[in-house]
């Protein structure tokens, strides 16, 4: 079941699941209250997804993550990113 799901995600995003797992492991124990750590994570995810992140969006994400105002699900994340446009 998981291999099919991961395969579908790879096809849709173009991102290898091995890379996602490697990123996830590197985040284990990360301090998400530290601005430098959060900025590095945002840059890693953007690079992995091959998607640019504007300075404005980076600032919004950093502030939300550091203050604990992180969306609970994808619908909340979508609302958050569209609201700032």
PDB file of N, CA, C and O in Angstrom:
ATOM      1  N   UNK A   1       0.823  -1.193   0.000  1.00  0.00           N
ATOM      2  CA  UNK A   1       0.000   0.000   0.000  1.00  0.00           C
ATOM      3  C   UNK A   1       0.867   1.258   0.000  1.00  0.00           C
ATOM      4  O   UNK A   1       0.644   2.173  -0.793  1.00  0.00           O
ATOM      5  N   UNK A   2       1.864   1.299   0.900  1.00  0.00           N
ATOM      6  CA  UNK A   2       2.707   2.486   0.987  1.00  0.00           C
ATOM      7  C   UNK A   2       3.559   2.673  -0.259  1.00  0.00           C
ATOM      8  O   UNK A   2       3.767   3.800  -0.709  1.00  0.00           O
ATOM      9  N   UNK A   3       4.052   1.570  -0.817  1.00  0.00           N
ATOM     10  CA  UNK A   3       4.899   1.695  -2.003  1.00  0.00           C
ATOM     11  C   UNK A   3       4.104   2.261  -3.174  1.00  0.00           C
ATOM     12  O   UNK A   3       4.636   3.043  -3.962  1.00  0.00           O
ATOM     13  N   UNK A   4       2.836   1.875  -3.296  1.00  0.00           N
ATOM     14  CA  UNK A   4       1.989   2.433  -4.357  1.00  0.00           C
ATOM     15  C   UNK A   4       1.745   3.921  -4.109  1.00  0.00           C
ATOM     16  O   UNK A   4       1.815   4.732  -5.032  1.00  0.00           O
ATOM     17  N   UNK A   5       1.457   4.271  -2.854  1.00  0.00           N
ATOM     18  CA  UNK A   5       1.229   5.670  -2.507  1.00  0.00           C
ATOM     19  C   UNK A   5       2.487   6.493  -2.775  1.00  0.00           C
ATOM     20  O   UNK A   5       2.409   7.571  -3.362  1.00  0.00           O
ATOM     21  N   UNK A   6       3.642   5.992  -2.349  1.00  0.00           N
ATOM     22  CA  UNK A   6       4.897   6.707  -2.588  1.00  0.00           C
ATOM     23  C   UNK A   6       5.186   6.825  -4.079  1.00  0.00           C
ATOM     24  O   UNK A   6       5.670   7.856  -4.545  1.00  0.00           O
ATOM     25  N   UNK A   7       4.890   5.771  -4.818  1.00  0.00           N
ATOM     26  CA  UNK A   7       5.080   5.805  -6.266  1.00  0.00           C
ATOM     27  C   UNK A   7       4.226   6.879  -6.911  1.00  0.00           C
ATOM     28  O   UNK A   7       4.686   7.603  -7.794  1.00  0.00           O
ATOM     29  N   UNK A   8       2.977   6.980  -6.465  1.00  0.00           N
ATOM     30  CA  UNK A   8       2.084   8.019  -6.988  1.00  0.00           C
ATOM     31  C   UNK A   8       2.593   9.411  -6.634  1.00  0.00           C
ATOM     32  O   UNK A   8       2.539  10.325  -7.457  1.00  0.00           O
ATOM     33  N   UNK A   9       3.087   9.569  -5.409  1.00  0.00           N
ATOM     34  CA  UNK A   9       3.633  10.868  -5.000  1.00  0.00           C
ATOM     35  C   UNK A   9       4.862  11.231  -5.825  1.00  0.00           C
ATOM     36  O   UNK A   9       5.033  12.386  -6.216  1.00  0.00           O
ATOM     37  N   UNK A  10       5.709  10.256  -6.085  1.00  0.00           N
ATOM     38  CA  UNK A  10       6.901  10.503  -6.901  1.00  0.00           C
ATOM     39  C   UNK A  10       6.516  10.951  -8.303  1.00  0.00           C
ATOM     40  O   UNK A  10       7.099  11.889  -8.845  1.00  0.00           O
ATOM     41  N   UNK A  11       5.528  10.274  -8.887  1.00  0.00           N
ATOM     42  CA  UNK A  11       5.077  10.645 -10.232  1.00  0.00           C
ATOM     43  C   UNK A  11       4.502  12.057 -10.252  1.00  0.00           C
ATOM     44  O   UNK A  11       4.767  12.838 -11.166  1.00  0.00           O
ATOM     45  N   UNK A  12       3.718  12.367  -9.237  1.00  0.00           N
ATOM     46  CA  UNK A  12       3.031  13.661  -9.196  1.00  0.00           C
ATOM     47  C   UNK A  12       3.995  14.814  -8.911  1.00  0.00           C
ATOM     48  O   UNK A  12       3.864  15.892  -9.491  1.00  0.00           O
ATOM     49  N   UNK A  13       4.953  14.589  -8.030  1.00  0.00           N
ATOM     50  CA  UNK A  13       5.839  15.675  -7.595  1.00  0.00           C
ATOM     51  C   UNK A  13       7.206  15.657  -8.257  1.00  0.00           C
ATOM     52  O   UNK A  13       7.875  16.687  -8.340  1.00  0.00           O
ATOM     53  N   UNK A  14       7.621  14.490  -8.728  1.00  0.00           N
ATOM     54  CA  UNK A  14       8.964  14.373  -9.282  1.00  0.00           C
ATOM     55  C   UNK A  14      10.039  14.269  -8.213  1.00  0.00           C
ATOM     56  O   UNK A  14      11.231  14.328  -8.516  1.00  0.00           O
ATOM     57  N   UNK A  15       9.621  14.115  -6.966  1.00  0.00           N
ATOM     58  CA  UNK A  15      10.554  14.025  -5.841  1.00  0.00           C
ATOM     59  C   UNK A  15      10.648  12.568  -5.400  1.00  0.00           C
ATOM     60  O   UNK A  15       9.631  11.924  -5.145  1.00  0.00           O
ATOM     61  N   UNK A  16      11.862  12.057  -5.313  1.00  0.00           N
ATOM     62  CA  UNK A  16      12.083  10.672  -4.884  1.00  0.00           C
ATOM     63  C   UNK A  16      11.798  10.542  -3.388  1.00  0.00           C
ATOM     64  O   UNK A  16      12.199  11.388  -2.589  1.00  0.00           O
ATOM     65  N   UNK A  17      11.105   9.474  -3.030  1.00  0.00           N
ATOM     66  CA  UNK A  17      10.759   9.265  -1.627  1.00  0.00           C
ATOM     67  C   UNK A  17      11.994   9.069  -0.760  1.00  0.00           C
ATOM     68  O   UNK A  17      11.967   9.381   0.431  1.00  0.00           O
ATOM     69  N   UNK A  18      13.076   8.555  -1.338  1.00  0.00           N
ATOM     70  CA  UNK A  18      14.315   8.418  -0.568  1.00  0.00           C
ATOM     71  C   UNK A  18      14.796   9.793  -0.103  1.00  0.00           C
ATOM     72  O   UNK A  18      15.295   9.945   1.012  1.00  0.00           O
ATOM     73  N   UNK A  19      14.639  10.784  -0.972  1.00  0.00           N
ATOM     74  CA  UNK A  19      15.050  12.149  -0.617  1.00  0.00           C
ATOM     75  C   UNK A  19      14.153  12.725   0.475  1.00  0.00           C
ATOM     76  O   UNK A  19      14.626  13.406   1.385  1.00  0.00           O
ATOM     77  N   UNK A  20      12.862  12.446   0.377  1.00  0.00           N
ATOM     78  CA  UNK A  20      11.921  12.917   1.400  1.00  0.00           C
ATOM     79  C   UNK A  20      12.253  12.274   2.740  1.00  0.00           C
ATOM     80  O   UNK A  20      12.262  12.948   3.771  1.00  0.00           O
ATOM     81  N   UNK A  21      12.524  10.976   2.728  1.00  0.00           N
ATOM     82  CA  UNK A  21      12.849  10.273   3.969  1.00  0.00           C
ATOM     83  C   UNK A  21      14.160  10.778   4.559  1.00  0.00           C
ATOM     84  O   UNK A  21      14.285  10.918   5.776  1.00  0.00           O
ATOM     85  N   UNK A  22      15.131  11.050   3.702  1.00  0.00           N
ATOM     86  CA  UNK A  22      16.416  11.578   4.172  1.00  0.00           C
ATOM     87  C   UNK A  22      16.209  12.950   4.822  1.00  0.00           C
ATOM     88  O   UNK A  22      16.789  13.240   5.868  1.00  0.00           O
ATOM     89  N   UNK A  23      15.382  13.785   4.200  1.00  0.00           N
ATOM     90  CA  UNK A  23      15.080  15.098   4.781  1.00  0.00           C
ATOM     91  C   UNK A  23      14.364  14.932   6.121  1.00  0.00           C
ATOM     92  O   UNK A  23      14.704  15.599   7.099  1.00  0.00           O
ATOM     93  N   UNK A  24      13.381  14.047   6.160  1.00  0.00           N
ATOM     94  CA  UNK A  24      12.630  13.821   7.400  1.00  0.00           C
ATOM     95  C   UNK A  24      13.552  13.362   8.527  1.00  0.00           C
ATOM     96  O   UNK A  24      13.417  13.820   9.662  1.00  0.00           O
ATOM     97  N   UNK A  25      14.480  12.469   8.226  1.00  0.00           N
ATOM     98  CA  UNK A  25      15.422  11.999   9.242  1.00  0.00           C
ATOM     99  C   UNK A  25      16.333  13.123   9.715  1.00  0.00           C
ATOM    100  O   UNK A  25      16.690  13.181  10.891  1.00  0.00           O
ATOM    101  N   UNK A  26      16.711  14.014   8.808  1.00  0.00           N
ATOM    102  CA  UNK A  26      17.587  15.123   9.199  1.00  0.00           C
ATOM    103  C   UNK A  26      16.867  16.117  10.107  1.00  0.00           C
ATOM    104  O   UNK A  26      17.507  16.879  10.830  1.00  0.00           O
ATOM    105  N   UNK A  27      15.536  16.106  10.066  1.00  0.00           N
ATOM    106  CA  UNK A  27      14.754  17.032  10.886  1.00  0.00           C
ATOM    107  C   UNK A  27      14.462  16.483  12.273  1.00  0.00           C
ATOM    108  O   UNK A  27      13.986  17.212  13.144  1.00  0.00           O
ATOM    109  N   UNK A  28      14.740  15.212  12.483  1.00  0.00           N
ATOM    110  CA  UNK A  28      14.486  14.593  13.775  1.00  0.00           C
ATOM    111  C   UNK A  28      15.277  15.326  14.857  1.00  0.00           C
ATOM    112  O   UNK A  28      16.506  15.381  14.814  1.00  0.00           O
ATOM    113  N   UNK A  29      14.569  15.876  15.808  1.00  0.00           N
ATOM    114  CA  UNK A  29      15.216  16.600  16.897  1.00  0.00           C
ATOM    115  C   UNK A  29      15.564  18.041  16.572  1.00  0.00           C
ATOM    116  O   UNK A  29      16.201  18.717  17.380  1.00  0.00           O
ATOM    117  N   UNK A  30      15.156  18.531  15.391  1.00  0.00           N
ATOM    118  CA  UNK A  30      15.462  19.914  15.007  1.00  0.00           C
ATOM    119  C   UNK A  30      14.708  20.893  15.901  1.00  0.00           C
ATOM    120  O   UNK A  30      13.587  20.625  16.332  1.00  0.00           O
ATOM    121  N   UNK A  31      15.339  22.024  16.169  1.00  0.00           N
ATOM    122  CA  UNK A  31      14.737  23.067  16.995  1.00  0.00           C
ATOM    123  C   UNK A  31      13.966  24.032  16.097  1.00  0.00           C
ATOM    124  O   UNK A  31      14.560  24.910  15.469  1.00  0.00           O
ATOM    125  N   UNK A  32      12.654  23.870  16.037  1.00  0.00           N
ATOM    126  CA  UNK A  32      11.837  24.710  15.172  1.00  0.00           C
ATOM    127  C   UNK A  32      11.461  26.041  15.820  1.00  0.00           C
ATOM    128  O   UNK A  32      10.604  26.765  15.313  1.00  0.00           O
ATOM    129  N   UNK A  33      12.095  26.353  16.919  1.00  0.00           N
ATOM    130  CA  UNK A  33      11.960  27.688  17.517  1.00  0.00           C
ATOM    131  C   UNK A  33      13.157  28.553  17.131  1.00  0.00           C
ATOM    132  O   UNK A  33      13.181  29.750  17.414  1.00  0.00           O
ATOM    133  N   UNK A  34      14.150  27.942  16.483  1.00  0.00           N
ATOM    134  CA  UNK A  34      15.360  28.632  16.053  1.00  0.00           C
ATOM    135  C   UNK A  34      15.181  29.107  14.606  1.00  0.00           C
ATOM    136  O   UNK A  34      14.965  28.300  13.702  1.00  0.00           O
ATOM    137  N   UNK A  35      15.272  30.416  14.402  1.00  0.00           N
ATOM    138  CA  UNK A  35      15.027  31.002  13.082  1.00  0.00           C
ATOM    139  C   UNK A  35      15.965  30.457  12.008  1.00  0.00           C
ATOM    140  O   UNK A  35      15.531  30.175  10.892  1.00  0.00           O
ATOM    141  N   UNK A  36      17.233  30.310  12.335  1.00  0.00           N
ATOM    142  CA  UNK A  36      18.204  29.819  11.355  1.00  0.00           C
ATOM    143  C   UNK A  36      17.854  28.395  10.916  1.00  0.00           C
ATOM    144  O   UNK A  36      17.923  28.072   9.730  1.00  0.00           O
ATOM    145  N   UNK A  37      17.482  27.559  11.864  1.00  0.00           N
ATOM    146  CA  UNK A  37      17.090  26.184  11.551  1.00  0.00           C
ATOM    147  C   UNK A  37      15.877  26.167  10.634  1.00  0.00           C
ATOM    148  O   UNK A  37      15.848  25.437   9.643  1.00  0.00           O
ATOM    149  N   UNK A  38      14.883  26.968  10.964  1.00  0.00           N
ATOM    150  CA  UNK A  38      13.651  27.016  10.172  1.00  0.00           C
ATOM    151  C   UNK A  38      13.943  27.491   8.751  1.00  0.00           C
ATOM    152  O   UNK A  38      13.433  26.917   7.789  1.00  0.00           O
ATOM    153  N   UNK A  39      14.750  28.524   8.614  1.00  0.00           N
ATOM    154  CA  UNK A  39      15.101  29.029   7.275  1.00  0.00           C
ATOM    155  C   UNK A  39      15.836  27.960   6.463  1.00  0.00           C
ATOM    156  O   UNK A  39      15.590  27.804   5.267  1.00  0.00           O
ATOM    157  N   UNK A  40      16.730  27.233   7.111  1.00  0.00           N
ATOM    158  CA  UNK A  40      17.449  26.158   6.419  1.00  0.00           C
ATOM    159  C   UNK A  40      16.498  25.056   5.955  1.00  0.00           C
ATOM    160  O   UNK A  40      16.646  24.531   4.851  1.00  0.00           O
ATOM    161  N   UNK A  41      15.534  24.710   6.785  1.00  0.00           N
ATOM    162  CA  UNK A  41      14.555  23.686   6.419  1.00  0.00           C
ATOM    163  C   UNK A  41      13.729  24.158   5.220  1.00  0.00           C
ATOM    164  O   UNK A  41      13.498  23.392   4.284  1.00  0.00           O
ATOM    165  N   UNK A  42      13.291  25.398   5.247  1.00  0.00           N
ATOM    166  CA  UNK A  42      12.506  25.949   4.135  1.00  0.00           C
ATOM    167  C   UNK A  42      13.314  25.889   2.844  1.00  0.00           C
ATOM    168  O   UNK A  42      12.789  25.515   1.795  1.00  0.00           O
ATOM    169  N   UNK A  43      14.579  26.254   2.922  1.00  0.00           N
ATOM    170  CA  UNK A  43      15.445  26.216   1.733  1.00  0.00           C
ATOM    171  C   UNK A  43      15.633  24.786   1.226  1.00  0.00           C
ATOM    172  O   UNK A  43      15.616  24.545   0.019  1.00  0.00           O
ATOM    173  N   UNK A  44      15.813  23.834   2.153  1.00  0.00           N
ATOM    174  CA  UNK A  44      15.985  22.431   1.754  1.00  0.00           C
ATOM    175  C   UNK A  44      14.732  21.894   1.062  1.00  0.00           C
ATOM    176  O   UNK A  44      14.818  21.215   0.038  1.00  0.00           O
ATOM    177  N   UNK A  45      13.579  22.203   1.629  1.00  0.00           N
ATOM    178  CA  UNK A  45      12.323  21.723   1.045  1.00  0.00           C
ATOM    179  C   UNK A  45      12.101  22.354  -0.326  1.00  0.00           C
ATOM    180  O   UNK A  45      11.691  21.672  -1.265  1.00  0.00           O
ATOM    181  N   UNK A  46      12.369  23.647  -0.443  1.00  0.00           N
ATOM    182  CA  UNK A  46      12.209  24.330  -1.730  1.00  0.00           C
ATOM    183  C   UNK A  46      13.132  23.725  -2.783  1.00  0.00           C
ATOM    184  O   UNK A  46      12.728  23.517  -3.927  1.00  0.00           O
ATOM    185  N   UNK A  47      14.362  23.446  -2.393  1.00  0.00           N
ATOM    186  CA  UNK A  47      15.324  22.851  -3.330  1.00  0.00           C
ATOM    187  C   UNK A  47      14.879  21.448  -3.730  1.00  0.00           C
ATOM    188  O   UNK A  47      14.931  21.083  -4.904  1.00  0.00           O
ATOM    189  N   UNK A  48      14.445  20.673  -2.752  1.00  0.00           N
ATOM    190  CA  UNK A  48      13.987  19.315  -3.016  1.00  0.00           C
ATOM    191  C   UNK A  48      12.798  19.316  -3.980  1.00  0.00           C
ATOM    192  O   UNK A  48      12.724  18.488  -4.888  1.00  0.00           O
ATOM    193  N   UNK A  49      11.881  20.243  -3.776  1.00  0.00           N
ATOM    194  CA  UNK A  49      10.684  20.329  -4.617  1.00  0.00           C
ATOM    195  C   UNK A  49      10.933  21.100  -5.908  1.00  0.00           C
ATOM    196  O   UNK A  49      10.075  21.149  -6.789  1.00  0.00           O
ATOM    197  N   UNK A  50      12.119  21.702  -6.009  1.00  0.00           N
ATOM    198  CA  UNK A  50      12.467  22.520  -7.171  1.00  0.00           C
ATOM    199  C   UNK A  50      11.455  23.651  -7.370  1.00  0.00           C
ATOM    200  O   UNK A  50      11.032  23.940  -8.489  1.00  0.00           O
ATOM    201  N   UNK A  51      11.078  24.283  -6.251  1.00  0.00           N
ATOM    202  CA  UNK A  51      10.116  25.380  -6.265  1.00  0.00           C
ATOM    203  C   UNK A  51      10.723  26.574  -5.544  1.00  0.00           C
ATOM    204  O   UNK A  51      11.214  26.440  -4.423  1.00  0.00           O
ATOM    205  N   UNK A  52      10.693  27.737  -6.179  1.00  0.00           N
ATOM    206  CA  UNK A  52      11.219  28.925  -5.502  1.00  0.00           C
ATOM    207  C   UNK A  52      10.280  29.377  -4.382  1.00  0.00           C
ATOM    208  O   UNK A  52       9.063  29.212  -4.468  1.00  0.00           O
ATOM    209  N   UNK A  53      10.866  29.944  -3.342  1.00  0.00           N
ATOM    210  CA  UNK A  53      10.093  30.511  -2.237  1.00  0.00           C
ATOM    211  C   UNK A  53      10.487  31.976  -2.142  1.00  0.00           C
ATOM    212  O   UNK A  53      11.651  32.303  -1.914  1.00  0.00           O
ATOM    213  N   UNK A  54       9.510  32.852  -2.316  1.00  0.00           N
ATOM    214  CA  UNK A  54       9.797  34.287  -2.255  1.00  0.00           C
ATOM    215  C   UNK A  54      10.203  34.674  -0.837  1.00  0.00           C
ATOM    216  O   UNK A  54       9.890  33.972   0.125  1.00  0.00           O
ATOM    217  N   UNK A  55      10.898  35.790  -0.721  1.00  0.00           N
ATOM    218  CA  UNK A  55      11.298  36.283   0.611  1.00  0.00           C
ATOM    219  C   UNK A  55      10.066  36.512   1.475  1.00  0.00           C
ATOM    220  O   UNK A  55      10.068  36.209   2.668  1.00  0.00           O
ATOM    221  N   UNK A  56       9.009  37.053   0.863  1.00  0.00           N
ATOM    222  CA  UNK A  56       7.774  37.323   1.607  1.00  0.00           C
ATOM    223  C   UNK A  56       7.175  36.029   2.161  1.00  0.00           C
ATOM    224  O   UNK A  56       6.779  35.969   3.325  1.00  0.00           O
ATOM    225  N   UNK A  57       7.113  35.004   1.323  1.00  0.00           N
ATOM    226  CA  UNK A  57       6.550  33.727   1.762  1.00  0.00           C
ATOM    227  C   UNK A  57       7.457  33.073   2.802  1.00  0.00           C
ATOM    228  O   UNK A  57       6.972  32.463   3.755  1.00  0.00           O
ATOM    229  N   UNK A  58       8.779  33.200   2.619  1.00  0.00           N
ATOM    230  CA  UNK A  58       9.717  32.650   3.599  1.00  0.00           C
ATOM    231  C   UNK A  58       9.502  33.314   4.956  1.00  0.00           C
ATOM    232  O   UNK A  58       9.463  32.636   5.983  1.00  0.00           O
ATOM    233  N   UNK A  59       9.363  34.634   4.961  1.00  0.00           N
ATOM    234  CA  UNK A  59       9.125  35.359   6.222  1.00  0.00           C
ATOM    235  C   UNK A  59       7.840  34.881   6.886  1.00  0.00           C
ATOM    236  O   UNK A  59       7.805  34.664   8.097  1.00  0.00           O
ATOM    237  N   UNK A  60       6.778  34.718   6.086  1.00  0.00           N
ATOM    238  CA  UNK A  60       5.497  34.271   6.613  1.00  0.00           C
ATOM    239  C   UNK A  60       5.631  32.873   7.223  1.00  0.00           C
ATOM    240  O   UNK A  60       5.118  32.613   8.311  1.00  0.00           O
ATOM    241  N   UNK A  61       6.321  31.979   6.518  1.00  0.00           N
ATOM    242  CA  UNK A  61       6.509  30.617   7.020  1.00  0.00           C
ATOM    243  C   UNK A  61       7.346  30.592   8.293  1.00  0.00           C
ATOM    244  O   UNK A  61       7.002  29.900   9.251  1.00  0.00           O
ATOM    245  N   UNK A  62       8.443  31.342   8.306  1.00  0.00           N
ATOM    246  CA  UNK A  62       9.314  31.389   9.487  1.00  0.00           C
ATOM    247  C   UNK A  62       8.525  31.872  10.696  1.00  0.00           C
ATOM    248  O   UNK A  62       8.580  31.261  11.764  1.00  0.00           O
ATOM    249  N   UNK A  63       7.798  32.961  10.528  1.00  0.00           N
ATOM    250  CA  UNK A  63       7.019  33.519  11.639  1.00  0.00           C
ATOM    251  C   UNK A  63       5.986  32.503  12.142  1.00  0.00           C
ATOM    252  O   UNK A  63       5.835  32.308  13.348  1.00  0.00           O
ATOM    253  N   UNK A  64       5.283  31.862  11.214  1.00  0.00           N
ATOM    254  CA  UNK A  64       4.253  30.893  11.601  1.00  0.00           C
ATOM    255  C   UNK A  64       4.857  29.699  12.335  1.00  0.00           C
ATOM    256  O   UNK A  64       4.303  29.236  13.332  1.00  0.00           O
ATOM    257  N   UNK A  65       5.978  29.208  11.850  1.00  0.00           N
ATOM    258  CA  UNK A  65       6.599  28.024  12.462  1.00  0.00           C
ATOM    259  C   UNK A  65       7.171  28.355  13.833  1.00  0.00           C
ATOM    260  O   UNK A  65       6.963  27.609  14.791  1.00  0.00           O
ATOM    261  N   UNK A  66       7.891  29.468  13.932  1.00  0.00           N
ATOM    262  CA  UNK A  66       8.520  29.840  15.207  1.00  0.00           C
ATOM    263  C   UNK A  66       7.481  30.126  16.284  1.00  0.00           C
ATOM    264  O   UNK A  66       7.689  29.787  17.449  1.00  0.00           O
ATOM    265  N   UNK A  67       6.366  30.746  15.908  1.00  0.00           N
ATOM    266  CA  UNK A  67       5.338  31.084  16.896  1.00  0.00           C
ATOM    267  C   UNK A  67       4.354  29.945  17.139  1.00  0.00           C
ATOM    268  O   UNK A  67       3.444  30.069  17.959  1.00  0.00           O
ATOM    269  N   UNK A  68       4.540  28.824  16.417  1.00  0.00           N
ATOM    270  CA  UNK A  68       3.668  27.676  16.626  1.00  0.00           C
ATOM    271  C   UNK A  68       2.331  27.779  15.919  1.00  0.00           C
ATOM    272  O   UNK A  68       1.417  27.006  16.208  1.00  0.00           O
ATOM    273  N   UNK A  69       2.204  28.718  15.002  1.00  0.00           N
ATOM    274  CA  UNK A  69       0.943  28.885  14.271  1.00  0.00           C
ATOM    275  C   UNK A  69       1.010  28.143  12.940  1.00  0.00           C
ATOM    276  O   UNK A  69       0.730  28.698  11.878  1.00  0.00           O
ATOM    277  N   UNK A  70       1.384  26.888  13.031  1.00  0.00           N
ATOM    278  CA  UNK A  70       1.534  26.050  11.849  1.00  0.00           C
ATOM    279  C   UNK A  70       0.180  25.434  11.516  1.00  0.00           C
ATOM    280  O   UNK A  70      -0.527  24.975  12.413  1.00  0.00           O
ATOM    281  N   UNK A  71      -0.186  25.419  10.247  1.00  0.00           N
ATOM    282  CA  UNK A  71      -1.466  24.820   9.854  1.00  0.00           C
ATOM    283  C   UNK A  71      -1.551  23.357  10.275  1.00  0.00           C
ATOM    284  O   UNK A  71      -0.550  22.640  10.280  1.00  0.00           O
ATOM    285  N   UNK A  72      -2.749  22.929  10.624  1.00  0.00           N
ATOM    286  CA  UNK A  72      -2.969  21.557  11.092  1.00  0.00           C
ATOM    287  C   UNK A  72      -3.108  20.562   9.944  1.00  0.00           C
ATOM    288  O   UNK A  72      -2.842  19.372  10.113  1.00  0.00           O
ATOM    289  N   UNK A  73      -3.530  21.055   8.770  1.00  0.00           N
ATOM    290  CA  UNK A  73      -3.683  20.168   7.618  1.00  0.00           C
ATOM    291  C   UNK A  73      -3.458  20.952   6.331  1.00  0.00           C
ATOM    292  O   UNK A  73      -3.222  22.160   6.367  1.00  0.00           O
ATOM    293  N   UNK A  74      -3.530  20.264   5.198  1.00  0.00           N
ATOM    294  CA  UNK A  74      -3.249  20.898   3.912  1.00  0.00           C
ATOM    295  C   UNK A  74      -4.257  21.989   3.570  1.00  0.00           C
ATOM    296  O   UNK A  74      -3.892  22.985   2.945  1.00  0.00           O
ATOM    297  N   UNK A  75      -5.514  21.823   3.965  1.00  0.00           N
ATOM    298  CA  UNK A  75      -6.525  22.845   3.684  1.00  0.00           C
ATOM    299  C   UNK A  75      -6.175  24.147   4.404  1.00  0.00           C
ATOM    300  O   UNK A  75      -6.282  25.227   3.824  1.00  0.00           O
ATOM    301  N   UNK A  76      -5.757  24.046   5.664  1.00  0.00           N
ATOM    302  CA  UNK A  76      -5.348  25.236   6.413  1.00  0.00           C
ATOM    303  C   UNK A  76      -4.109  25.870   5.797  1.00  0.00           C
ATOM    304  O   UNK A  76      -4.004  27.095   5.734  1.00  0.00           O
ATOM    305  N   UNK A  77      -3.171  25.046   5.342  1.00  0.00           N
ATOM    306  CA  UNK A  77      -1.959  25.556   4.703  1.00  0.00           C
ATOM    307  C   UNK A  77      -2.302  26.314   3.427  1.00  0.00           C
ATOM    308  O   UNK A  77      -1.744  27.379   3.161  1.00  0.00           O
ATOM    309  N   UNK A  78      -3.213  25.769   2.649  1.00  0.00           N
ATOM    310  CA  UNK A  78      -3.619  26.427   1.407  1.00  0.00           C
ATOM    311  C   UNK A  78      -4.278  27.773   1.700  1.00  0.00           C
ATOM    312  O   UNK A  78      -3.992  28.763   1.027  1.00  0.00           O
ATOM    313  N   UNK A  79      -5.155  27.815   2.698  1.00  0.00           N
ATOM    314  CA  UNK A  79      -5.798  29.075   3.086  1.00  0.00           C
ATOM    315  C   UNK A  79      -4.752  30.096   3.518  1.00  0.00           C
ATOM    316  O   UNK A  79      -4.833  31.269   3.154  1.00  0.00           O
ATOM    317  N   UNK A  80      -3.778  29.647   4.289  1.00  0.00           N
ATOM    318  CA  UNK A  80      -2.733  30.532   4.804  1.00  0.00           C
ATOM    319  C   UNK A  80      -1.919  31.143   3.664  1.00  0.00           C
ATOM    320  O   UNK A  80      -1.623  32.337   3.691  1.00  0.00           O
ATOM    321  N   UNK A  81      -1.559  30.345   2.674  1.00  0.00           N
ATOM    322  CA  UNK A  81      -0.726  30.853   1.586  1.00  0.00           C
ATOM    323  C   UNK A  81      -1.518  31.727   0.630  1.00  0.00           C
ATOM    324  O   UNK A  81      -0.964  32.673   0.068  1.00  0.00           O
ATOM    325  N   UNK A  82      -2.779  31.443   0.432  1.00  0.00           N
ATOM    326  CA  UNK A  82      -3.602  32.259  -0.469  1.00  0.00           C
ATOM    327  C   UNK A  82      -3.970  33.592   0.165  1.00  0.00           C
ATOM    328  O   UNK A  82      -4.114  34.593  -0.536  1.00  0.00           O
ATOM    329  N   UNK A  83      -4.121  33.613   1.470  1.00  0.00           N
ATOM    330  CA  UNK A  83      -4.503  34.828   2.178  1.00  0.00           C
ATOM    331  C   UNK A  83      -3.452  35.917   2.018  1.00  0.00           C
ATOM    332  O   UNK A  83      -3.795  37.099   1.986  1.00  0.00           O
ATOM    333  N   UNK A  84      -2.187  35.546   1.918  1.00  0.00           N
ATOM    334  CA  UNK A  84      -1.093  36.512   1.857  1.00  0.00           C
ATOM    335  C   UNK A  84      -0.836  37.053   0.454  1.00  0.00           C
ATOM    336  O   UNK A  84      -0.010  37.950   0.287  1.00  0.00           O
ATOM    337  N   UNK A  85      -1.528  36.526  -0.558  1.00  0.00           N
ATOM    338  CA  UNK A  85      -1.287  36.968  -1.940  1.00  0.00           C
ATOM    339  C   UNK A  85      -1.896  38.307  -2.223  1.00  0.00           C
ATOM    340  O   UNK A  85      -1.781  38.814  -3.338  1.00  0.00           O
TER     341      UNK A  85
END
